[in-house]
Amino acid sequence: MTEDHIVSAIRRALPANAEIQINPGPGSFTVAVAWKLNNDAERPNKMSKTIAIRVSHEAVEDFKAASAAKQTEACERVSAFIAGKISGFDPSHNTPRFEPPPVAHWLITSSVLLG
């Protein structure tokens, strides 16, 4: 399934302790990602900022239409794209305990998948 391949590529670039949730949309989907920060003794379960990675409808359709070799290349590009974004991402925040953490929005388009 298309979603599984793309989600696997995203997962490879995430911290090992990342928790993900897949949220389907009309023709697209979003992968919500967060992990325990382990940097606040008073809040041992404090989660990172959430990253909402949306895979556009066009990207999903283009991925489906690509050959198996192009899909493999696309997954490698997705992993590299996410790894690059993660390397510059600061997951920490000062949001109060009873409020949701801030959300960063990243978009995977056909240009990310197919180069």
N, C-alpha and C positions, 0 to 999 in steps of 0.2 A: 504494500500500500504506500502511496506517495507520502502521506503524512509521517508514517513510521520511518522512512528513509531520511527525511529532512530532520525530524526530531532526533534521530540517532546522531546525525551530523552535528546538530546543535549541542547535544549532550556531551559529545567528545571534547568540546572546547570549554566546558563549564568546570568549576571547582568540583572535586569528588563528592563533597557533601551537599551539593545543590539539590534542592527539591524542585520538581517541576509539575506544572499543571497545564494540561492542554485544553484550550477553550475553542471549540469549533465556531466558525462563523459562516456566513453565506459565501461559499466558494473559497474562503480563506480560513486561516486558523491563527491563534495566538498561543505562544508558549510562555507562561508566566514562570519566572525563575527567582528563587531566593534561597538563602542559606543562613545557618546560624553564624553570627559574627564571633562569638566567644571572646569578646573584648570588653565586657562590662560585668564585673563581679556581682553587681546588684541585679543584673538582668541576664542570667546565664542562657536564656532561650531567646534573646533578642535576635530578630531576623534582619538580614541585610535589606537595603533598598530592593524593591522588586524590579525586575527587568521584564517588560512585556515585549516579547519578540513576535511581531506580526509577520506572517508570510502572506503576501498579497495573493489575490485570486489569480491574477495573470501569471505570477511565479508558479503557483500550483499547476495551472494548466500547461504552461511551458515545460515544466518538469515531467508531467505525465506524457507529453508528446515527444520528449527526447529519447534518443536511443539509450540502451543500457550503459554504454561507455560514457555518453554525455551526462547521464544521471550520476555516475560515479564521480566524474569531474565536478559536477555541480555540488555534490555533497562535500567534496574536498574544499571547494570555494566557500561554502557555508561555514564549515569548521574554521577556516582561516579568517573569515569575516568576524565571526563571534569571538575567536581568540584575540584578534586585534582590538575589538571593542572592550573585551574584558580587561586587557592589559592596561587600558587607560581609565577604567571604571573605579570609582571610589564607592564601595558598598556601605560605608558607615553613614550614620545619620544621627541626629539628636531629637528625633520625634518622640514625644511623650509616650509612655507605656501603653496607654489605652487608645492610641490613634494608629491607623495603619501607616506603615513606612511609605516614603515617597516612591513614585514609580518612574522609571526611565523607559522610554519607548524607542525601540529599535525596529526598523523595517527591512525585511528581506524581499527584494524585488527581483524581477527577471534579470536585471543587470548584475545583481549579486550572484544569482544561480548560474547564469550562462556566460558571464564575463563581458 
